[in-house]
C-alpha cells in the first residue's frame, strides 16, 4: 500500500501515456460523438470518486454541466444528448453495469474505463471508447488511471482547455513533495489516537477531496470518518461543535483550505478556528500546498492516503484488505441481478 501511494506521480505519468495512445487510436469514435448537453460519470467507491475529483479539478474550467451518479438508476434527463463515462476498475461493479445498459438503451456512444471483467467485454462488443487499465490494483489506488482518461477526453472534445501541461507540472511537484507529505501524515496520525476524523473543506468545490479522505480512512484504516464543506456546514453541524468540548477524545477536525476560497467563506474559516480555540476542540488547518488546483488537489489526495496508511499501521490493521466489502459482493453475487 505504501508503494502504491508513494508512486502516485509515476502512475499519473503512465495514465497520461496510456490515455493519449487510446485517444490517438480511436479518432473514429470521436467522429460519432454529437454535441452533448451534459457530462455524466457513473461509478462506485474507488472508481466513482474519480468523477468527483475531476469535478474539483475542473470546476472553473467546465463549459457544460457535470454530474456523477453512484447508483443503479440514471435520471430521466439522460435522454437529452449526454457525454457518458462509465467507470469500474474491476469491470464487475453491478451498479455500474446497470447504468451501462441504461445508457445503451438511450443509444449513446460510451466511454468506458476499466481493467477487465464484464464491462470490458461489453465495451469491446459494442465498440465503445475503451480505456483498458493495468490490472491487480486495489481500485482506490488506481486513481490516476481512472481520472486522466476523463480529463484528456474532455480536453480532446474542447470541453475544458488542454490540461497536459498542468498534469506534467503536477507530476514534477508531487515527486519533489511526496517525502514531505509522508512525514506530515505521520505527524498528523499521532494526533488521531482514539479519535474519529472529521474532514471539512473551505468550499463546495473541494468536497470530493474531503470525501476521498473519508473513504480512504474507512477502507484503509477501518475507522469511521465524517466530512462536510463550507458554507453548508455552517447551516447545521456547526451548532453541534460546542458539544464536543465535553468529549475531547471523540473527534479530530481537519480543515482543508482551497486556495481559491470565496472571501465570505474565509470569514467562516476564521470563525471556526476561533470557535475551536474557545471550546478547546482539536482542529488542524491544512493550508494550500500550491495555488493551482491540480497541484493542490493531488497533494491533498496523497496526504490523505498517507494518513490513512499510517493510521492503519497504528491500529494494526491491513490497509489492503476490505473483507466486509468482499463478503457483501459474494452475498450479492449469489442473488445476481446481472
C-alpha positions as CSV (number, residue, x, y, z in Angstrom):
1,X,0.0,0.0,0.0
2,X,2.8,2.4,0.8
3,X,4.4,1.9,-2.6
4,X,1.1,2.4,-4.3
5,X,0.6,5.8,-2.6
6,X,4.3,6.8,-3.0
7,X,4.3,6.0,-6.7
8,X,1.2,8.1,-7.4
9,X,3.2,10.6,-9.6
10,X,4.6,7.7,-11.7
11,X,1.0,6.4,-12.0
12,X,-0.1,9.8,-13.3
13,X,2.7,9.6,-16.0
14,X,1.7,6.1,-17.0
15,X,-2.0,7.1,-17.1
16,X,-1.2,10.1,-19.3
17,X,0.7,8.0,-21.8
18,X,-2.0,5.3,-21.9
19,X,-4.8,7.8,-22.4
20,X,-3.0,9.7,-25.2
21,X,-2.4,6.4,-27.0
22,X,-6.1,5.3,-26.8
23,X,-7.4,8.7,-28.0
24,X,-5.0,8.8,-30.9
25,X,-6.0,5.3,-32.0
26,X,-9.8,5.9,-31.8
27,X,-10.3,9.0,-33.9
28,X,-13.3,7.1,-35.5
29,X,-15.1,7.1,-32.1
30,X,-14.9,10.9,-31.7
31,X,-16.4,11.4,-35.1
32,X,-19.6,9.7,-33.8
33,X,-19.9,12.0,-30.8
34,X,-22.6,14.6,-31.2
35,X,-22.9,17.9,-29.3
36,X,-23.8,17.0,-25.7
37,X,-25.8,19.0,-23.1
38,X,-24.1,17.5,-20.1
39,X,-21.3,15.2,-18.9
40,X,-22.4,12.2,-16.8
41,X,-20.0,9.9,-14.9
42,X,-21.2,6.7,-13.3
43,X,-19.1,4.6,-10.9
44,X,-18.9,3.5,-7.3
45,X,-16.4,3.7,-4.5
46,X,-12.8,4.0,-5.5
47,X,-13.9,4.2,-9.2
48,X,-16.7,6.7,-8.7
49,X,-14.6,9.1,-6.7
50,X,-12.6,9.7,-9.9
51,X,-15.6,11.6,-11.4
52,X,-15.9,13.7,-8.2
53,X,-12.3,14.6,-8.3
54,X,-12.4,15.6,-11.9
55,X,-15.2,18.0,-11.0
56,X,-12.9,19.5,-8.3
57,X,-10.0,19.8,-10.7
58,X,-12.1,21.4,-13.4
59,X,-14.9,23.4,-11.7
60,X,-13.6,26.7,-13.0
61,X,-13.0,25.3,-16.5
62,X,-16.0,23.2,-17.4
63,X,-18.2,24.5,-20.2
64,X,-21.1,22.0,-19.6
65,X,-22.9,20.6,-16.5
66,X,-21.1,17.7,-14.9
67,X,-22.9,15.1,-12.9
68,X,-21.6,12.0,-11.0
69,X,-24.1,9.2,-10.4
70,X,-23.5,6.4,-7.8
71,X,-26.5,4.2,-8.0
72,X,-28.3,1.7,-10.2
73,X,-30.5,4.2,-12.0
74,X,-29.9,7.1,-14.3
75,X,-32.1,10.3,-14.2
76,X,-34.7,10.8,-16.8
77,X,-32.8,13.7,-18.5
78,X,-30.1,11.4,-19.8
79,X,-32.5,11.1,-22.8
80,X,-31.1,14.5,-23.7
81,X,-27.7,14.4,-25.6
82,X,-25.1,13.4,-23.0
83,X,-21.4,12.5,-22.8
84,X,-21.3,9.4,-20.6
85,X,-18.3,7.9,-18.8
86,X,-18.8,4.5,-17.2
87,X,-16.1,3.6,-14.7
88,X,-15.5,0.4,-12.9
89,X,-11.9,-0.7,-12.2
90,X,-12.8,-4.3,-11.8
91,X,-15.3,-4.2,-14.6
92,X,-17.8,-6.2,-12.5
93,X,-19.4,-3.5,-10.3
94,X,-23.1,-4.3,-10.6
95,X,-24.5,-0.8,-10.1
96,X,-22.2,0.4,-12.9
97,X,-23.2,-2.4,-15.2
98,X,-26.8,-1.5,-14.7
99,X,-26.1,2.1,-15.7
100,X,-24.1,1.0,-18.7
101,X,-27.1,-0.9,-20.0
102,X,-29.4,2.1,-19.5
103,X,-27.0,4.3,-21.5
104,X,-27.0,1.7,-24.3
105,X,-30.8,1.8,-24.4
106,X,-30.5,5.6,-25.0
107,X,-28.1,4.8,-27.8
108,X,-25.2,7.0,-26.6
109,X,-21.6,6.4,-27.6
110,X,-20.0,5.4,-24.3
111,X,-16.6,6.0,-22.8
112,X,-15.6,3.0,-20.6
113,X,-12.8,3.0,-18.1
114,X,-11.9,-0.4,-16.7
115,X,-9.3,-3.1,-16.2
116,X,-11.4,-6.0,-17.4
117,X,-14.5,-8.0,-16.4
118,X,-18.0,-7.8,-17.8
119,X,-17.5,-4.1,-18.6
120,X,-14.5,-4.8,-20.9
121,X,-16.5,-7.4,-22.7
122,X,-19.5,-5.1,-23.2
123,X,-17.3,-2.2,-24.4
124,X,-15.5,-4.3,-26.9
125,X,-18.7,-5.9,-28.2
126,X,-20.3,-2.5,-28.6
127,X,-17.3,-0.7,-30.0
128,X,-17.2,1.8,-27.2
129,X,-14.2,4.1,-26.5
130,X,-12.4,1.7,-24.0
131,X,-9.5,2.8,-21.7
132,X,-8.2,-0.6,-20.7
133,X,-6.2,-0.2,-17.5
134,X,-3.4,-2.2,-15.9
135,X,-4.8,-5.0,-13.6
136,X,-4.1,-6.0,-10.0
137,X,-4.5,-2.6,-8.3
138,X,-6.9,-2.0,-5.4
139,X,-9.5,0.2,-7.2
140,X,-9.0,3.0,-4.7
141,X,-5.2,3.1,-5.5
142,X,-5.7,3.1,-9.3
143,X,-7.0,6.7,-9.1
144,X,-4.7,8.3,-11.7
145,X,-5.6,5.6,-14.2
146,X,-9.3,6.5,-13.6
147,X,-9.0,10.3,-13.6
148,X,-6.6,11.0,-16.5
149,X,-8.8,9.4,-19.3
150,X,-11.7,11.7,-18.3
151,X,-9.5,14.8,-18.3
152,X,-7.9,14.1,-21.6
153,X,-11.2,13.1,-23.3
154,X,-12.8,16.4,-22.1
155,X,-9.7,18.2,-23.4
156,X,-9.8,16.5,-26.7
157,X,-13.5,17.5,-27.1
158,X,-12.6,21.1,-26.0
159,X,-15.0,21.0,-23.1
160,X,-12.0,22.0,-20.9
161,X,-8.7,23.6,-22.0
162,X,-5.8,21.2,-22.8
163,X,-4.6,20.1,-19.3
164,X,-1.4,18.1,-20.3
165,X,1.0,20.8,-19.1
166,X,-0.9,21.1,-15.7
167,X,-0.7,17.3,-15.3
168,X,3.1,17.3,-16.1
169,X,3.8,20.2,-13.7
170,X,1.9,18.4,-11.0
171,X,3.8,15.2,-11.5
172,X,7.1,17.1,-11.0
173,X,5.8,18.8,-8.0
174,X,4.5,15.6,-6.3
175,X,7.8,13.8,-6.8
176,X,9.5,16.7,-5.0
177,X,6.9,16.9,-2.3
178,X,6.0,13.3,-1.5
179,X,8.5,12.6,1.2
180,X,7.4,15.8,3.0
181,X,3.8,14.7,2.6
182,X,4.6,11.3,4.1
183,X,6.3,12.9,7.1
184,X,3.4,15.4,7.6
185,X,1.0,12.4,7.6
186,X,3.0,10.7,10.3
187,X,2.8,13.8,12.5
188,X,-1.0,14.1,11.9
189,X,-1.6,10.5,12.8
190,X,-0.2,11.0,16.2
191,X,-3.0,13.5,16.9
192,X,-5.6,11.0,15.8
193,X,-5.1,8.5,18.6
194,X,-8.5,7.2,19.7
195,X,-10.3,9.9,17.7
196,X,-12.8,10.0,14.8
197,X,-11.6,12.2,11.9
198,X,-14.0,14.9,10.8
199,X,-12.8,16.4,7.5
200,X,-14.0,19.9,6.5
201,X,-13.1,21.8,3.3
202,X,-13.4,25.5,2.8
203,X,-15.6,25.3,-0.4
204,X,-18.1,23.1,-2.0
205,X,-15.8,22.5,-5.0
206,X,-13.3,20.8,-2.7
207,X,-15.9,18.5,-1.1
208,X,-14.7,15.5,-3.2
209,X,-11.3,15.8,-1.6
210,X,-12.9,15.5,1.9
211,X,-14.9,12.6,0.6
212,X,-11.7,10.9,-0.7
213,X,-10.1,11.3,2.8
214,X,-13.1,9.8,4.5
215,X,-13.3,6.9,2.1
216,X,-9.6,6.1,2.5
217,X,-9.9,6.2,6.2
218,X,-12.8,3.9,6.0
219,X,-11.2,1.3,3.7
220,X,-7.5,1.5,4.7
221,X,-7.7,2.3,8.5
222,X,-11.1,0.7,9.1
223,X,-12.5,3.6,11.1
224,X,-15.5,5.8,10.8
225,X,-14.9,9.3,9.5
226,X,-17.1,12.2,8.6
227,X,-16.9,15.1,6.1
228,X,-18.6,18.3,5.1
229,X,-17.9,21.6,3.4
230,X,-18.3,25.3,3.9
231,X,-20.7,27.1,3.8
232,X,-23.1,24.2,4.2
233,X,-21.6,23.0,7.5
234,X,-22.3,26.5,9.0
235,X,-26.0,25.9,8.4
236,X,-26.3,22.7,10.5
237,X,-23.3,20.9,12.0
238,X,-21.6,23.9,13.4
239,X,-24.3,24.1,16.1
240,X,-23.1,20.7,17.5
241,X,-19.4,21.7,17.8
242,X,-19.6,23.1,21.4
243,X,-21.0,19.6,22.4
244,X,-17.5,18.3,21.6
245,X,-16.0,20.4,24.4
246,X,-17.1,17.7,26.8
247,X,-15.8,14.9,24.7
248,X,-12.2,15.8,23.8
249,X,-11.3,12.3,22.8
250,X,-14.2,11.9,20.4
251,X,-13.4,13.9,17.2
252,X,-10.4,15.5,15.5
253,X,-11.1,18.1,12.8
254,X,-9.1,18.6,9.7
255,X,-9.9,21.8,7.8
256,X,-8.6,21.7,4.2
257,X,-8.3,25.1,2.6
258,X,-9.0,25.7,-1.0
259,X,-6.5,28.4,-2.3
260,X,-9.4,30.0,-4.2
261,X,-11.9,30.0,-1.3
262,X,-14.6,32.7,-1.6
263,X,-13.8,35.7,0.7
264,X,-17.0,35.1,2.6
265,X,-16.0,31.5,3.3
266,X,-12.6,32.8,4.5
267,X,-14.6,34.6,7.2
268,X,-16.3,31.4,8.1
269,X,-12.9,29.6,8.4
270,X,-11.8,32.3,10.8
271,X,-14.9,31.9,12.9
272,X,-14.5,28.1,13.0
273,X,-10.8,28.5,14.1
274,X,-11.9,30.9,16.9
275,X,-14.7,28.6,18.0
276,X,-12.4,25.6,18.1
277,X,-9.9,27.5,20.2
278,X,-12.6,28.8,22.6
279,X,-14.2,25.4,23.0
280,X,-10.8,23.6,23.1
281,X,-11.8,21.4,20.2
282,X,-8.8,19.8,18.4
283,X,-8.6,21.2,14.8
284,X,-5.8,21.1,12.3
285,X,-5.8,23.7,9.4
286,X,-4.2,22.3,6.2
287,X,-3.1,25.3,4.2
288,X,-2.8,25.1,0.4
289,X,0.3,23.4,-1.0
290,X,0.0,25.2,-4.3
291,X,-2.0,28.0,-5.9
292,X,-3.2,25.9,-8.9
293,X,-6.0,23.3,-8.5
294,X,-4.1,20.4,-10.0
295,X,-1.1,20.7,-7.7
296,X,-3.0,21.4,-4.6
297,X,-5.7,18.8,-5.1
298,X,-3.3,15.9,-5.9
299,X,-1.1,16.9,-3.0
300,X,-4.1,16.7,-0.7
301,X,-5.0,13.3,-2.1
302,X,-1.6,12.0,-1.4
303,X,-1.5,13.4,2.1
304,X,-4.9,11.8,2.9
305,X,-3.8,8.5,1.5
306,X,-0.6,8.6,3.6
307,X,-2.6,9.4,6.7
308,X,-4.9,6.5,6.1
309,X,-2.0,4.2,5.6
310,X,-0.1,5.2,8.8
311,X,-3.2,5.1,10.8
312,X,-3.9,1.6,9.6
313,X,-0.4,0.6,10.9
314,X,-1.1,2.3,14.2
315,X,-4.3,0.4,14.5
316,X,-2.6,-2.9,13.4
317,X,-5.0,-3.5,10.5
318,X,-4.1,-4.4,7.0
319,X,-4.7,-1.4,4.7
320,X,-5.1,-3.6,1.7
321,X,-7.8,-5.9,3.0
322,X,-11.5,-4.9,2.6
323,X,-13.1,-8.1,3.8
324,X,-16.6,-6.8,4.5
325,X,-16.9,-5.3,1.0
326,X,-15.8,-8.6,-0.5
327,X,-18.2,-10.5,1.7
328,X,-21.0,-8.3,0.5
329,X,-20.1,-8.9,-3.1
330,X,-20.3,-12.6,-2.6
331,X,-23.7,-12.2,-0.9
332,X,-25.0,-10.2,-3.8
333,X,-23.5,-12.5,-6.5
334,X,-25.4,-15.4,-5.1
335,X,-28.6,-13.3,-5.8
336,X,-27.3,-11.9,-9.0
337,X,-29.5,-9.5,-10.9
338,X,-27.0,-9.0,-13.8
